[in-house]
Amino acid sequence: MAYTYDYTKKIKIPKFEPDDSNVSLEDCVDVDRYIALLRDIDTRLSKNKITPEEAKFLKLCATRWIKFDYENVAQYFATKASPEVQDCLEKSAMILIDVNKAFENTIVASRDYIEDISKSYIAENIDKYQDVDFEKEVWREDK
């Protein structure tokens, strides 16, 4: 299977606009797999198949299966969260407020900087790339 990649200079920063949807906290997170793992760990612990220290570690590992719906978190933040909850969500980086477009401007500046470095490198090393047609370059999946 061959892959081709089209690159663009367009930068589209996702911007959230709250709507009138009624989002609950339960809509913000999916913990089904996490809870199933916790039950399995507790069963193994109760049967002395793992140590309490191992159970504690495995429970921390299981948190990776918690899934957040960031759009719903943003909706909850904008429409229902108290100032205290909003502050906590911001501190945990669940919500990023782009004050004065700081993130957006950083992304654009970074793209421009990388583009300048790339152009400079190619200009300095053009002889090495004379036979490469970058417009038709195809990336292949490793087998």
N, C-alpha and C positions, 0 to 999 in steps of 0.2 A: 504494500500500500504506500503510495507516495503522497507527501504533503507539500502544499505550496503555501507560502505566507505572503500576504499582501500587507505592507506597512503603510501607515498614513501619518501625516503630520498633524491631523486633526486631534485635538485633545478635548474630550467631552467629559467634564467633571460631573459626576452624578450629583444632582441637587434634590433634596427632599422637600416636598411641599405637602404639609398635612392636609388631610381631607376630612370628611365627616364620618368615616368608618368608626365603628365602636370596637376598639381593640382592648382586650383584657390582657392581664399578665400571662395567662395561660396561652394566649396567642403568640406570645413573644419567645417561647422556649419549648423545645421538645426534649423530654427527659426519659422517654420510654426505654431506650437502649441502656441508658445510665442506670435506671432503677432495676432493670433485669440483671445487669452485672452486679449491682450491690446485693441483690438477693442471692445470687450464685456465690458471691464471696462470703456472705453471712452463713450460708449453708455449709460451705467448706470449713469455715471457722468453727461452727458448732459441732462438726464431726471431727474436729482436731486434725484436719488434713492440711491446714495452714496455721501459722502462728498469728497472734494478734498484731505483731509488728508487720508481717506480710500482708495481713488484711488491711491495715491502715494504708500501706503503700499501694496496694491494688485498688483501693477505693479512690485514692488520689489519681491513679492512672485512669480509672473509669470516667473521670470528669471530662476526658477528651471527647466523649460521646454525647455530651450535652450540645444541642444544636440551638443556636439563636437565630431568630428571624429579625434581622436588623431593620428592615422596613417597618415591621410591627413595633419594634422597640422605639424607633424614631416617632412613630405615630402616637404611641403611649406617652412618650416624653413630651410631645408637643401638645397633647390634648387632655391628658389625665394626671400626669405626674405632679406631685407637690414640689415646691422648690427644694426640699430636702432630698427627694428622690432624684430630681433633676441634677442636683449637685453630685450625688453619688454616681449616677450614670456617666456624668462628665469625667469624674475622677477615675472611674474604671475604664475609660476610653470606649465605652459602649456607644457614646454619642460624641461626635466631633463637631464642634462649632467652628466654622471657618470665619473667624473674625477678620474683617477687612480683606477677605479672599486670600489669606496667608497660605493655605494649602494649595489653592488653585495657582497662585502666582509662583509658588515654589516648584510645582510640577512643570509649569511652562518654562521657567528659568532653567531647570534641570535638563529638560528636553533640548533646549537651545544650546546649553553648554556641551552636552554629549554630542549633539550634531556638529558643533564646531570642532570638537576633538576628532570626531570621525573624519570629517572633511580634511582636516590638517594631516591626519595619519595617512589617508589615501593619497593626498597630494604628495607627501614625502615618499610614499612607497608604491606609486602607480606602476612602476615597471614590473613589480611582482604580480600585478593583477590584470595585465593587458589581455590575457586570454579568457578571463572570467566574464560571462554575461550575467550580471547581477539581476537583470530584469527577468531572466528565465531560470534562475537557480532553483533547483528542486531539492528539498530535504527528504531523505529517505528514512523510513522507520527501521530501526535496528531489529534484526531478527534473531 
